[in-house]
Amino acid sequence: MKKRPSVEIRPATDADFEAMIDLDQASAEHHAAIDPVAWEVPDRAGSAEFLRRRHAEDPSRETLVATVDGRVVGMVEIAIVRPGVAGGAMRRVPSADLGIAVLPAWRGQRIGEALMQVAEAWARERGAEQMILDMAAANDGAQRFYERLGYEVYALQMRRSLR
């Protein structure tokens, strides 16, 4: 296992916004390469608007950034949710829904693992009983990463083109 560089995980600030756009763009490029039917890479302005809108719609959402030598190299966004619908059959367990991104040059250096550890602690402190996330079925590397951290597949989504 690679030695983790000296990483600081902290809440994002307004000064991190440009780096967060870089991370959103890198994540979009990664996903579009894996599954171009479902994903596309927005322009930089689109990524910026997406990030602003998501945080405005859910002010309880937290963004944590990973820095190495003062440079933002990764982020995780977390929100406390109750999956399912009130009155529905699915148990409404307090959960933390997350999305994570690490710059390509920093992948494989345990930055994601450090972000996940802090995200899980953040969620636990806020009453979450489980972590949930979604990913593209073709993203084998991400699935191996999450399984190594103890995550398990519990649901699947399917699609069929109508064109």
mmCIF file of the C-alpha atoms, coordinates in Angstrom:
data_MODEL
# 
_entry.id   MODEL 
# 
loop_
_atom_site.group_PDB 
_atom_site.id 
_atom_site.type_symbol 
_atom_site.label_atom_id 
_atom_site.label_alt_id 
_atom_site.label_comp_id 
_atom_site.label_asym_id 
_atom_site.label_entity_id 
_atom_site.label_seq_id 
_atom_site.pdbx_PDB_ins_code 
_atom_site.Cartn_x 
_atom_site.Cartn_y 
_atom_site.Cartn_z 
_atom_site.occupancy 
_atom_site.B_iso_or_equiv 
_atom_site.pdbx_formal_charge 
_atom_site.auth_seq_id 
_atom_site.auth_comp_id 
_atom_site.auth_asym_id 
_atom_site.auth_atom_id 
_atom_site.pdbx_PDB_model_num 
ATOM 1   C CA . MET A 1 1   ? 0.000   0.000  0.000   1.00 0.00 ? 1   MET A CA 1 
ATOM 2   C CA . LYS A 1 2   ? 1.324   3.432  -0.888  1.00 0.00 ? 2   LYS A CA 1 
ATOM 3   C CA . LYS A 1 3   ? 2.305   5.806  1.881   1.00 0.00 ? 3   LYS A CA 1 
ATOM 4   C CA . ARG A 1 4   ? -0.194  8.609  2.188   1.00 0.00 ? 4   ARG A CA 1 
ATOM 5   C CA . PRO A 1 5   ? 1.281   12.098 1.695   1.00 0.00 ? 5   PRO A CA 1 
ATOM 6   C CA . SER A 1 6   ? 0.749   14.576 4.522   1.00 0.00 ? 6   SER A CA 1 
ATOM 7   C CA . VAL A 1 7   ? -2.911  15.447 3.965   1.00 0.00 ? 7   VAL A CA 1 
ATOM 8   C CA . GLU A 1 8   ? -5.055  17.999 5.759   1.00 0.00 ? 8   GLU A CA 1 
ATOM 9   C CA . ILE A 1 9   ? -8.833  17.552 5.596   1.00 0.00 ? 9   ILE A CA 1 
ATOM 10  C CA . ARG A 1 10  ? -10.845 20.661 6.420   1.00 0.00 ? 10  ARG A CA 1 
ATOM 11  C CA . PRO A 1 11  ? -14.147 22.348 5.585   1.00 0.00 ? 11  PRO A CA 1 
ATOM 12  C CA . ALA A 1 12  ? -14.080 24.117 2.232   1.00 0.00 ? 12  ALA A CA 1 
ATOM 13  C CA . THR A 1 13  ? -13.988 27.909 2.193   1.00 0.00 ? 13  THR A CA 1 
ATOM 14  C CA . ASP A 1 14  ? -14.945 30.429 -0.486  1.00 0.00 ? 14  ASP A CA 1 
ATOM 15  C CA . ALA A 1 15  ? -11.241 30.573 -1.391  1.00 0.00 ? 15  ALA A CA 1 
ATOM 16  C CA . ASP A 1 16  ? -11.452 26.899 -2.453  1.00 0.00 ? 16  ASP A CA 1 
ATOM 17  C CA . PHE A 1 17  ? -14.224 27.409 -5.011  1.00 0.00 ? 17  PHE A CA 1 
ATOM 18  C CA . GLU A 1 18  ? -11.993 27.444 -8.120  1.00 0.00 ? 18  GLU A CA 1 
ATOM 19  C CA . ALA A 1 19  ? -10.279 24.249 -6.940  1.00 0.00 ? 19  ALA A CA 1 
ATOM 20  C CA . MET A 1 20  ? -13.698 22.681 -6.322  1.00 0.00 ? 20  MET A CA 1 
ATOM 21  C CA . ILE A 1 21  ? -14.626 23.487 -9.930  1.00 0.00 ? 21  ILE A CA 1 
ATOM 22  C CA . ASP A 1 22  ? -11.378 21.797 -11.050 1.00 0.00 ? 22  ASP A CA 1 
ATOM 23  C CA . LEU A 1 23  ? -12.353 18.712 -9.052  1.00 0.00 ? 23  LEU A CA 1 
ATOM 24  C CA . ASP A 1 24  ? -15.903 18.702 -10.440 1.00 0.00 ? 24  ASP A CA 1 
ATOM 25  C CA . GLN A 1 25  ? -14.494 18.934 -13.968 1.00 0.00 ? 25  GLN A CA 1 
ATOM 26  C CA . ALA A 1 26  ? -11.987 16.122 -13.327 1.00 0.00 ? 26  ALA A CA 1 
ATOM 27  C CA . SER A 1 27  ? -14.781 13.949 -11.938 1.00 0.00 ? 27  SER A CA 1 
ATOM 28  C CA . ALA A 1 28  ? -16.984 14.664 -14.971 1.00 0.00 ? 28  ALA A CA 1 
ATOM 29  C CA . GLU A 1 29  ? -14.122 13.796 -17.342 1.00 0.00 ? 29  GLU A CA 1 
ATOM 30  C CA . HIS A 1 30  ? -13.517 10.530 -15.481 1.00 0.00 ? 30  HIS A CA 1 
ATOM 31  C CA . HIS A 1 31  ? -17.198 9.568  -15.550 1.00 0.00 ? 31  HIS A CA 1 
ATOM 32  C CA . ALA A 1 32  ? -17.667 10.568 -19.203 1.00 0.00 ? 32  ALA A CA 1 
ATOM 33  C CA . ALA A 1 33  ? -14.705 8.376  -20.172 1.00 0.00 ? 33  ALA A CA 1 
ATOM 34  C CA . ILE A 1 34  ? -16.249 5.405  -18.336 1.00 0.00 ? 34  ILE A CA 1 
ATOM 35  C CA . ASP A 1 35  ? -19.860 5.875  -19.464 1.00 0.00 ? 35  ASP A CA 1 
ATOM 36  C CA . PRO A 1 36  ? -20.323 8.479  -22.220 1.00 0.00 ? 36  PRO A CA 1 
ATOM 37  C CA . VAL A 1 37  ? -23.985 7.518  -22.655 1.00 0.00 ? 37  VAL A CA 1 
ATOM 38  C CA . ALA A 1 38  ? -24.860 8.818  -19.182 1.00 0.00 ? 38  ALA A CA 1 
ATOM 39  C CA . TRP A 1 39  ? -22.174 11.445 -18.552 1.00 0.00 ? 39  TRP A CA 1 
ATOM 40  C CA . GLU A 1 40  ? -20.843 14.542 -20.274 1.00 0.00 ? 40  GLU A CA 1 
ATOM 41  C CA . VAL A 1 41  ? -18.325 17.161 -19.281 1.00 0.00 ? 41  VAL A CA 1 
ATOM 42  C CA . PRO A 1 42  ? -19.968 20.539 -18.675 1.00 0.00 ? 42  PRO A CA 1 
ATOM 43  C CA . ASP A 1 43  ? -18.035 23.691 -19.401 1.00 0.00 ? 43  ASP A CA 1 
ATOM 44  C CA . ARG A 1 44  ? -16.380 25.396 -16.447 1.00 0.00 ? 44  ARG A CA 1 
ATOM 45  C CA . ALA A 1 45  ? -19.238 27.885 -16.013 1.00 0.00 ? 45  ALA A CA 1 
ATOM 46  C CA . GLY A 1 46  ? -21.696 24.986 -15.920 1.00 0.00 ? 46  GLY A CA 1 
ATOM 47  C CA . SER A 1 47  ? -19.701 23.248 -13.186 1.00 0.00 ? 47  SER A CA 1 
ATOM 48  C CA . ALA A 1 48  ? -19.568 26.475 -11.177 1.00 0.00 ? 48  ALA A CA 1 
ATOM 49  C CA . GLU A 1 49  ? -23.330 26.979 -11.470 1.00 0.00 ? 49  GLU A CA 1 
ATOM 50  C CA . PHE A 1 50  ? -23.986 23.346 -10.544 1.00 0.00 ? 50  PHE A CA 1 
ATOM 51  C CA . LEU A 1 51  ? -21.893 23.642 -7.374  1.00 0.00 ? 51  LEU A CA 1 
ATOM 52  C CA . ARG A 1 52  ? -23.506 26.953 -6.375  1.00 0.00 ? 52  ARG A CA 1 
ATOM 53  C CA . ARG A 1 53  ? -27.022 25.642 -6.988  1.00 0.00 ? 53  ARG A CA 1 
ATOM 54  C CA . ARG A 1 54  ? -26.457 22.377 -5.107  1.00 0.00 ? 54  ARG A CA 1 
ATOM 55  C CA . HIS A 1 55  ? -25.205 24.204 -2.030  1.00 0.00 ? 55  HIS A CA 1 
ATOM 56  C CA . ALA A 1 56  ? -27.951 26.838 -2.207  1.00 0.00 ? 56  ALA A CA 1 
ATOM 57  C CA . GLU A 1 57  ? -30.623 24.105 -2.391  1.00 0.00 ? 57  GLU A CA 1 
ATOM 58  C CA . ASP A 1 58  ? -29.175 22.271 0.615   1.00 0.00 ? 58  ASP A CA 1 
ATOM 59  C CA . PRO A 1 59  ? -27.295 24.568 3.006   1.00 0.00 ? 59  PRO A CA 1 
ATOM 60  C CA . SER A 1 60  ? -26.771 21.622 5.382   1.00 0.00 ? 60  SER A CA 1 
ATOM 61  C CA . ARG A 1 61  ? -24.542 19.987 2.757   1.00 0.00 ? 61  ARG A CA 1 
ATOM 62  C CA . GLU A 1 62  ? -20.906 20.031 3.834   1.00 0.00 ? 62  GLU A CA 1 
ATOM 63  C CA . THR A 1 63  ? -17.898 20.098 1.551   1.00 0.00 ? 63  THR A CA 1 
ATOM 64  C CA . LEU A 1 64  ? -14.584 18.960 2.960   1.00 0.00 ? 64  LEU A CA 1 
ATOM 65  C CA . VAL A 1 65  ? -11.374 19.413 1.015   1.00 0.00 ? 65  VAL A CA 1 
ATOM 66  C CA . ALA A 1 66  ? -8.115  17.507 1.133   1.00 0.00 ? 66  ALA A CA 1 
ATOM 67  C CA . THR A 1 67  ? -5.001  19.629 0.821   1.00 0.00 ? 67  THR A CA 1 
ATOM 68  C CA . VAL A 1 68  ? -1.373  18.664 0.358   1.00 0.00 ? 68  VAL A CA 1 
ATOM 69  C CA . ASP A 1 69  ? 1.132   21.465 0.925   1.00 0.00 ? 69  ASP A CA 1 
ATOM 70  C CA . GLY A 1 70  ? -1.751  23.952 0.797   1.00 0.00 ? 70  GLY A CA 1 
ATOM 71  C CA . ARG A 1 71  ? -3.074  22.738 -2.590  1.00 0.00 ? 71  ARG A CA 1 
ATOM 72  C CA . VAL A 1 72  ? -6.611  21.344 -2.804  1.00 0.00 ? 72  VAL A CA 1 
ATOM 73  C CA . VAL A 1 73  ? -6.318  17.857 -4.324  1.00 0.00 ? 73  VAL A CA 1 
ATOM 74  C CA . GLY A 1 74  ? -9.634  16.269 -3.350  1.00 0.00 ? 74  GLY A CA 1 
ATOM 75  C CA . MET A 1 75  ? -13.067 16.915 -1.915  1.00 0.00 ? 75  MET A CA 1 
ATOM 76  C CA . VAL A 1 76  ? -16.030 15.085 -0.506  1.00 0.00 ? 76  VAL A CA 1 
ATOM 77  C CA . GLU A 1 77  ? -19.538 16.507 -0.367  1.00 0.00 ? 77  GLU A CA 1 
ATOM 78  C CA . ILE A 1 78  ? -21.845 15.096 2.294   1.00 0.00 ? 78  ILE A CA 1 
ATOM 79  C CA . ALA A 1 79  ? -25.496 15.593 3.150   1.00 0.00 ? 79  ALA A CA 1 
ATOM 80  C CA . ILE A 1 80  ? -27.661 13.927 5.776   1.00 0.00 ? 80  ILE A CA 1 
ATOM 81  C CA . VAL A 1 81  ? -30.695 12.342 4.093   1.00 0.00 ? 81  VAL A CA 1 
ATOM 82  C CA . ARG A 1 82  ? -33.490 9.909  4.811   1.00 0.00 ? 82  ARG A CA 1 
ATOM 83  C CA . PRO A 1 83  ? -33.698 7.553  1.824   1.00 0.00 ? 83  PRO A CA 1 
ATOM 84  C CA . GLY A 1 84  ? -37.091 6.356  0.767   1.00 0.00 ? 84  GLY A CA 1 
ATOM 85  C CA . VAL A 1 85  ? -40.419 8.132  0.907   1.00 0.00 ? 85  VAL A CA 1 
ATOM 86  C CA . ALA A 1 86  ? -42.483 8.734  4.034   1.00 0.00 ? 86  ALA A CA 1 
ATOM 87  C CA . GLY A 1 87  ? -45.087 5.983  4.175   1.00 0.00 ? 87  GLY A CA 1 
ATOM 88  C CA . GLY A 1 88  ? -43.161 3.835  1.691   1.00 0.00 ? 88  GLY A CA 1 
ATOM 89  C CA . ALA A 1 89  ? -41.790 0.363  2.300   1.00 0.00 ? 89  ALA A CA 1 
ATOM 90  C CA . MET A 1 90  ? -38.121 1.341  2.401   1.00 0.00 ? 90  MET A CA 1 
ATOM 91  C CA . ARG A 1 91  ? -36.788 1.963  5.914   1.00 0.00 ? 91  ARG A CA 1 
ATOM 92  C CA . ARG A 1 92  ? -36.024 5.650  6.386   1.00 0.00 ? 92  ARG A CA 1 
ATOM 93  C CA . VAL A 1 93  ? -32.637 5.315  8.080   1.00 0.00 ? 93  VAL A CA 1 
ATOM 94  C CA . PRO A 1 94  ? -30.705 8.557  8.715   1.00 0.00 ? 94  PRO A CA 1 
ATOM 95  C CA . SER A 1 95  ? -27.929 8.347  6.162   1.00 0.00 ? 95  SER A CA 1 
ATOM 96  C CA . ALA A 1 96  ? -25.117 10.405 4.761   1.00 0.00 ? 96  ALA A CA 1 
ATOM 97  C CA . ASP A 1 97  ? -25.121 10.697 0.985   1.00 0.00 ? 97  ASP A CA 1 
ATOM 98  C CA . LEU A 1 98  ? -21.735 11.517 -0.419  1.00 0.00 ? 98  LEU A CA 1 
ATOM 99  C CA . GLY A 1 99  ? -19.819 12.321 -3.551  1.00 0.00 ? 99  GLY A CA 1 
ATOM 100 C CA . ILE A 1 100 ? -16.039 12.315 -3.713  1.00 0.00 ? 100 ILE A CA 1 
ATOM 101 C CA . ALA A 1 101 ? -13.480 13.579 -6.204  1.00 0.00 ? 101 ALA A CA 1 
ATOM 102 C CA . VAL A 1 102 ? -9.689  13.443 -6.252  1.00 0.00 ? 102 VAL A CA 1 
ATOM 103 C CA . LEU A 1 103 ? -7.510  15.065 -8.915  1.00 0.00 ? 103 LEU A CA 1 
ATOM 104 C CA . PRO A 1 104 ? -6.153  12.422 -11.324 1.00 0.00 ? 104 PRO A CA 1 
ATOM 105 C CA . ALA A 1 105 ? -2.510  13.038 -10.374 1.00 0.00 ? 105 ALA A CA 1 
ATOM 106 C CA . TRP A 1 106 ? -3.353  12.332 -6.728  1.00 0.00 ? 106 TRP A CA 1 
ATOM 107 C CA . ARG A 1 107 ? -5.411  9.160  -7.170  1.00 0.00 ? 107 ARG A CA 1 
ATOM 108 C CA . GLY A 1 108 ? -3.894  6.034  -5.668  1.00 0.00 ? 108 GLY A CA 1 
ATOM 109 C CA . GLN A 1 109 ? -2.163  7.999  -2.901  1.00 0.00 ? 109 GLN A CA 1 
ATOM 110 C CA . ARG A 1 110 ? -4.815  7.349  -0.232  1.00 0.00 ? 110 ARG A CA 1 
ATOM 111 C CA . ILE A 1 111 ? -6.325  10.845 -0.493  1.00 0.00 ? 111 ILE A CA 1 
ATOM 112 C CA . GLY A 1 112 ? -9.767  9.309  -1.053  1.00 0.00 ? 112 GLY A CA 1 
ATOM 113 C CA . GLU A 1 113 ? -9.333  7.057  1.960   1.00 0.00 ? 113 GLU A CA 1 
ATOM 114 C CA . ALA A 1 114 ? -8.476  10.058 4.148   1.00 0.00 ? 114 ALA A CA 1 
ATOM 115 C CA . LEU A 1 115 ? -11.525 11.950 2.851   1.00 0.00 ? 115 LEU A CA 1 
ATOM 116 C CA . MET A 1 116 ? -13.796 8.965  3.481   1.00 0.00 ? 116 MET A CA 1 
ATOM 117 C CA . GLN A 1 117 ? -12.569 8.553  7.076   1.00 0.00 ? 117 GLN A CA 1 
ATOM 118 C CA . VAL A 1 118 ? -13.308 12.192 7.891   1.00 0.00 ? 118 VAL A CA 1 
ATOM 119 C CA . ALA A 1 119 ? -16.645 12.094 6.027   1.00 0.00 ? 119 ALA A CA 1 
ATOM 120 C CA . GLU A 1 120 ? -17.744 9.039  8.001   1.00 0.00 ? 120 GLU A CA 1 
ATOM 121 C CA . ALA A 1 121 ? -16.818 10.725 11.296  1.00 0.00 ? 121 ALA A CA 1 
ATOM 122 C CA . TRP A 1 122 ? -18.717 13.875 10.219  1.00 0.00 ? 122 TRP A CA 1 
ATOM 123 C CA . ALA A 1 123 ? -21.795 11.788 9.389   1.00 0.00 ? 123 ALA A CA 1 
ATOM 124 C CA . ARG A 1 124 ? -21.634 9.741  12.595  1.00 0.00 ? 124 ARG A CA 1 
ATOM 125 C CA . GLU A 1 125 ? -21.465 12.962 14.659  1.00 0.00 ? 125 GLU A CA 1 
ATOM 126 C CA . ARG A 1 126 ? -24.681 14.125 12.966  1.00 0.00 ? 126 ARG A CA 1 
ATOM 127 C CA . GLY A 1 127 ? -26.629 10.957 13.661  1.00 0.00 ? 127 GLY A CA 1 
ATOM 128 C CA . ALA A 1 128 ? -26.214 9.098  10.371  1.00 0.00 ? 128 ALA A CA 1 
ATOM 129 C CA . GLU A 1 129 ? -26.499 5.338  10.698  1.00 0.00 ? 129 GLU A CA 1 
ATOM 130 C CA . GLN A 1 130 ? -25.107 4.551  7.260   1.00 0.00 ? 130 GLN A CA 1 
ATOM 131 C CA . MET A 1 131 ? -23.224 6.040  4.339   1.00 0.00 ? 131 MET A CA 1 
ATOM 132 C CA . ILE A 1 132 ? -24.697 5.827  0.850   1.00 0.00 ? 132 ILE A CA 1 
ATOM 133 C CA . LEU A 1 133 ? -23.275 6.696  -2.530  1.00 0.00 ? 133 LEU A CA 1 
ATOM 134 C CA . ASP A 1 134 ? -23.840 5.866  -6.135  1.00 0.00 ? 134 ASP A CA 1 
ATOM 135 C CA . MET A 1 135 ? -21.432 5.237  -8.959  1.00 0.00 ? 135 MET A CA 1 
ATOM 136 C CA . ALA A 1 136 ? -21.381 4.112  -12.555 1.00 0.00 ? 136 ALA A CA 1 
ATOM 137 C CA . ALA A 1 137 ? -21.558 0.321  -12.927 1.00 0.00 ? 137 ALA A CA 1 
ATOM 138 C CA . ALA A 1 138 ? -18.522 0.460  -15.222 1.00 0.00 ? 138 ALA A CA 1 
ATOM 139 C CA . ASN A 1 139 ? -16.418 2.239  -12.571 1.00 0.00 ? 139 ASN A CA 1 
ATOM 140 C CA . ASP A 1 140 ? -14.621 -0.919 -11.411 1.00 0.00 ? 140 ASP A CA 1 
ATOM 141 C CA . GLY A 1 141 ? -11.822 0.999  -9.695  1.00 0.00 ? 141 GLY A CA 1 
ATOM 142 C CA . ALA A 1 142 ? -14.260 2.949  -7.538  1.00 0.00 ? 142 ALA A CA 1 
ATOM 143 C CA . GLN A 1 143 ? -16.165 -0.199 -6.615  1.00 0.00 ? 143 GLN A CA 1 
ATOM 144 C CA . ARG A 1 144 ? -12.944 -1.925 -5.515  1.00 0.00 ? 144 ARG A CA 1 
ATOM 145 C CA . PHE A 1 145 ? -11.998 1.194  -3.488  1.00 0.00 ? 145 PHE A CA 1 
ATOM 146 C CA . TYR A 1 146 ? -15.346 1.331  -1.676  1.00 0.00 ? 146 TYR A CA 1 
ATOM 147 C CA . GLU A 1 147 ? -15.436 -2.424 -1.054  1.00 0.00 ? 147 GLU A CA 1 
ATOM 148 C CA . ARG A 1 148 ? -11.941 -2.232 0.450   1.00 0.00 ? 148 ARG A CA 1 
ATOM 149 C CA . LEU A 1 149 ? -13.391 0.352  2.873   1.00 0.00 ? 149 LEU A CA 1 
ATOM 150 C CA . GLY A 1 150 ? -16.244 -1.988 3.822   1.00 0.00 ? 150 GLY A CA 1 
ATOM 151 C CA . TYR A 1 151 ? -19.011 -0.743 1.507   1.00 0.00 ? 151 TYR A CA 1 
ATOM 152 C CA . GLU A 1 152 ? -21.345 -3.218 -0.160  1.00 0.00 ? 152 GLU A CA 1 
ATOM 153 C CA . VAL A 1 153 ? -23.635 -3.088 -3.169  1.00 0.00 ? 153 VAL A CA 1 
ATOM 154 C CA . TYR A 1 154 ? -27.245 -2.910 -1.965  1.00 0.00 ? 154 TYR A CA 1 
ATOM 155 C CA . ALA A 1 155 ? -29.157 -1.632 -5.004  1.00 0.00 ? 155 ALA A CA 1 
ATOM 156 C CA . LEU A 1 156 ? -28.868 -1.419 -8.772  1.00 0.00 ? 156 LEU A CA 1 
ATOM 157 C CA . GLN A 1 157 ? -30.228 0.956  -11.367 1.00 0.00 ? 157 GLN A CA 1 
ATOM 158 C CA . MET A 1 158 ? -30.901 -0.076 -14.932 1.00 0.00 ? 158 MET A CA 1 
ATOM 159 C CA . ARG A 1 159 ? -31.513 1.888  -18.118 1.00 0.00 ? 159 ARG A CA 1 
ATOM 160 C CA . ARG A 1 160 ? -32.835 1.235  -21.576 1.00 0.00 ? 160 ARG A CA 1 
ATOM 161 C CA . SER A 1 161 ? -32.558 3.703  -24.412 1.00 0.00 ? 161 SER A CA 1 
ATOM 162 C CA . LEU A 1 162 ? -35.824 4.711  -26.033 1.00 0.00 ? 162 LEU A CA 1 
ATOM 163 C CA . ARG A 1 163 ? -34.186 6.193  -29.115 1.00 0.00 ? 163 ARG A CA 1 
# 
